[in-house]
Amino acid sequence: MSASQVLSTSFRLRVPLVTGPNPDDLVGSLTYYFDPRRNVQRITFQGSTGDPQRLLFLMTQSYRMQPIPSLNAGLYLTQRNRRAESMLRITHPPVVKMTTPNTRAEIVLEINRPGTSMPSAAMLQLLEHEK
């Protein structure tokens, strides 16, 4: 059974996330994807931040994500055997309101278990769009 088949027969848990009121805090939702043995195979985050630098530092240091040329604010990948494994994509929303300064950057993050989980179809589609 392939990693994508295992994830399709497993379960997921989505939770809201608000890390605080500061510009570098995150607001959005985390989704945990589990295999049938209840091991986490993938974590995704979709949301926003006012300053992505703290998240970017964490992803480049802890997950060894490397910058990839992009027309957006940032695209970072962890690769194994020249294949994308995990991704952080940062974009700027079309409109930023002064009343919501903590939404200056939109974040899409997908972290897959190294060597065991295939990237999601959504991640592969975003990467194809970035080319």
N, C-alpha and C positions, 0 to 999 in steps of 0.2 A: 504494500500500500504506500503510495507516495505521500509526501508531506502535505500537499494540497488536499488529498483525499482525507487524511487524518483530520485536518482542520475543518473540513466540510461536515464531518460526522461528530464534531465536538460541540462545546458550548462556549458562549462568551458572556462577559459581564461588563456593562457600561456604567460608568459612574461620573457624576459631575466633578469638576476640579476647579477650585479657586484657591491659589496659594497665598494670596494676600493683596493689599491695596497699593503696593509699590509699582513703579513703572516696569520693573523687570519680572514681576509676578505673572503667572499664567492663569487664564480663564478659558474653560472649555470642557471637553469631555475626554476621559480615558476609556479605552476599551481593552479588556484583557481577553485573549483567545486561549482556550485550554484544549488539550487533547483529551481523549477518553480516559487517560490515567490521571487527569486533573493537573497536568504539568503545563505551565504557561509556555505557549509557543510564540505568541506575538503580543505586543502592546502597541496601541495606536493612540495618538493624541491629535485632536483637532480643536483649534481655538485661536486665541490671540494673546498678545503681550504688547506693552508699550516700548520695551527695549529687549530684543532677543539675545543680547550679548551673554548673559549668564547661562541661558539654555545652550547657546552655541558653544560656549566654553566647555560645558558638561559633555556635550555630544562629541566634540573633537578630542577631548582628553580621555573620557571614560569609554567611549564607543569607537574611537579612532576614525570618526567620520572625516572625510577629506572633501574640500571644496571642488565642485564641478562647475565649469562655465555655464552660466544661465542668464537669461534676460530678466529674471526676477531678482528679488533682493538677495536670495541665496539658495543654493542647492548643495547638499552635503550627503555623501554616500559612504557606507561601509561596503566594501567589495570583497568577495572571496572568489578566486580563480577567474577574475575579470567579470564576475557576475554580481549585480547589485544585490545586497543582502538587507540593508536597512537604509532609511532615508530621512532627512530633515529638509523640508521645503519651506522657505520663508518668502512671503509675498506682501506687497503693500496693498491695502484696500483702495478702491477707486476714490473713496471720500473718507477723510479723517476729520472728525468733529472735535472742536476744542473742548467740548463737554465730556468727551471720552478719550482722553490721552493714552489710556492703557490698551487701545486697540490699533496702534500704529503698524503692527505687523501681524499678519495672519500666519498661523503655524499648521503644518501637516507633518506629523512625525510617525514613522513606523519603525519599530525595532523588532526584528525577528530573531528567534533563537539561532545562534550560529551553527551552520552546518546541518540543521534539521528542518527548518521551516522555509518554505518557498515564499518569496514576496507575494503580496496580495495582488489581485488583478487591478485594484485601484492604484496601487503604487506603480505597477508596470505601465499603466495608462498615463499617469502623471509623468513618468520618465520619458515615455514616447513623445508626449506633448512638449517636453523640454528640448528635444532634439531639434 
